[in-house]
Amino acid sequence: MIIDDEEDCCLLMSTFFQRKNYEVFVANTLLEGIALLNDHEPDFVFLDNNLPDGLGWLYATQITGQFPHTKVHLISAYNNDYIELVPHEAFSIWEKPISMSKLEDFLNNGKTEAA
């Protein structure tokens, strides 16, 4: 699942994962993303911080609490986007732009390595 308001980023990432035979769900707001999470319970989520309806990263702990098997990849174009999070093995932080090679490495490393 991708929760990001940047349509180009969503298109790039969703196309990449679909070509690898993953089922991909995309939301452009927190409200849409939370609804999709409840409907689909994905294995991993790419969660942007600056969304039109709030700071996505603030929901990371809620997501991992409600869906313990879901790995949350926090993404942001701003490297100074620091929100204090409770350390959690289900979080990783990725800086935009996200390259195809980083996504390929992600899949090849068992979906656990940060980019």
N, C-alpha and C positions, 0 to 999 in steps of 0.2 A: 504494500500500500504506500502511496505517496500523498502526503498532505503538504501542499505548497501552492502559493498563489501565482507563481511564475509559470505561465502556461508553457513556455519553451522548455523549461527544465522538466516539467511533468511529461511533456511529449517525448523528449530525449530519453528520459529514464524508462518510461512505460514502453516505448518502442524497443529499447534494449532488452528489457525483461521478457516482453512478449515473444521476441525472436528466440529467446532461450526457453520457451514453452512455460513461462510462469503466468499465472492468472494475476492481472494487475488491476488495482482499484485506485482511482485518483479522486482527490477532493481538493478544492481550492480555498476552503475555509475550515476553521476548527469545528464548526457546527456540522458541516458535511462529513468531515473526517470522523468525528465521534459516532455519527450515525452509521457510517460504513464499517467502523471497527466493530460495533455491536452486531452488525449483520454478517460479517465475514471472518472475524477473528484471524487476521493474517499472521504469518510466521514472522514477518519483519515489516517495520514501518520506517519510512524516511519522513521525518517531521521537521518542517521549517519552523523557525522561531517567529519571524515577523509576518504574521498573517493579518488579513483585514479585520478579523474579529477578536484578535488577542495574540498573546505570546504563546506559541505552540509548545515551547520547551517546558512551560509551567505544567503541562499536562502529561509529561513523560512518566512521572511517578504514578499518576493515576492509571495510565495505560498499562504499565507493567504490573501494577497491583491487580487490575481487573483481568488482564490477560498475561499470566506469568510466563507463558511460552513465547511471547512476542518480544523480539529484539528491536529496540528503538534506536534508530540512527538519527541523531539530532543534526540538522543541516542549517547552515546560514552563510550568507555572503559577507557577513561582517565578522571579522575575527575578534572584535571587541564585544561581541554579543555574549556577555557572561551573565548567566543566571545561576545562582547557587543551587545546585542539585544535590540531593542525597546521593552519595556514591552508590552505584548499582551496576552489577555485571551485565545488565541488559541494555546499558546505554553506551553509545559511542558518538563522537562528535566528528562531523565531516565539514570541511570548508568548501564553499562553492567558488568557482565552478567545479562541478563533478565531471571528471573525464570518463570516457569509455574504458580506458585502461584501469582506472580505479574500481569501476563497477565489475570488470572482469576479474580483477584480483579479489574483490569481495566474494564473488561466486566461487572462485577457485580455492579460497581459504576457508571454506566451510561457513561462510556468512557470519563470521565472528570478528574479523579484523576491521579496525577503523581505517578509513582512507587517509 
